[in-house]
Amino acid sequence: MTGSGTAGRVEALKRCHGEKTGDAAARVFQAPGRVNLLGEHTDYSGGFCMPAALNFNTLVAATPRTDGLLRLHSMDFKETVKIQLSELDDWRTSQGEGHWSAYPAGVAWSLLERGVGVTGADLTMQGNVPPGAGLSSSASVEVASATALLALAGVSLAKAEVALACQRAENVYVGAPCGIMDQFISASGVAGNALAIDTRALTAELAPIPGALRLVVCNSMVRHSVGGGEYGERRSQVEEAAEAIGRVHPRVKQLRDATLAQLEEAKGTMSLEAYLRGRHVITDSQRVLDGVAALRAGDVARFGKLMDEAHVSFRDDFRASCEECDLLVQLAQALPGCLGSRLTGGGFGGCTVSLVEADVADGFAASLQAEYRQRSGVMADIFVCEIADGAGELL
Ligand code: GLA
């Protein structure tokens, strides 16, 4: 199963937008969700991560307005919300909290804060990134909205700037303490490639995924949320580790600056939780660099092994897995043609990603789904994915 059918979705979107606004020829923009291959919870430590954009996205049809009104319509929630641009601040606390429209509204707010001349607009949105699955449906809504609003304003921003504006919308307006990875890959993804992102420099290197391999994403159906307390708790523990090392080595501001030896040295001055979370972040950031080297050398078996190791680190040191995801990973690793498998994204549920030989990928997906159902009683959604481009206008 793939996230295809874009032509039909665009047609339905334009029809709906035309009925609401009278503009049947509106411009249409898209931004994808993502899967992360290596480097989890490293992006708020200035570390490395390696996501890929998926062929699941949010579509936005957009028409400018001259009256300063932002009229948002979600085809998925079957709801329209109207906000004056001048009232975005009040609206966040009065009505936006926990509502789908806080994401696009937050993006308009964040772009205005940066001095972008955002105009009023009619935006009609529809997405097929599974929500609550750890595949960055939120970032895809944000980046698609930003791409549309920037185009209507006639402003072009560097992709890293678009990502930063969207991250700020999510951190401050929506109130979820995410890093930069999801918005960055949604804005900058390149078809056929993962990106090895340096989240401190905000630069990325292409990491081509060989055509003979597929990414198979399997939803455990356990809901994941960045807004939930566990993400924030892990973030504080990671920061505690960096601060403890920084007291001994003042050059260390974030775990990006620290070595495993320095973590060991400062172990006695931090909680056990901080030490273990720190060990995960330092080793997983390194696994991204090792993964890039493995792909360059054509050593896909080594890359798969790094994914397996990343799962162990995420499960045992970061303690961000769950029983269902551990089961999925264990079942996947035992199936023929699977090079590596791990839980992807923020953790505590959501999806696993497996690197699988292309010619057996469909059989792998069917077996994984059947075995998981038999063991857990749950019917998982499973996708043999394409690696897509980042955000843009559909022409
Ligand atoms: C979520 C956040 C990202 C990142 C991942 C974990 O997806 O939005 O910024 O921290 O979790 O790698």
Residues whose N, C-alpha, C, O or C-beta is under 5 A from the ligand:
A	BS01	GLA	G39 E40 H41 T42 D43 C178 G179 I180 M181 D182 V226 G345 G346
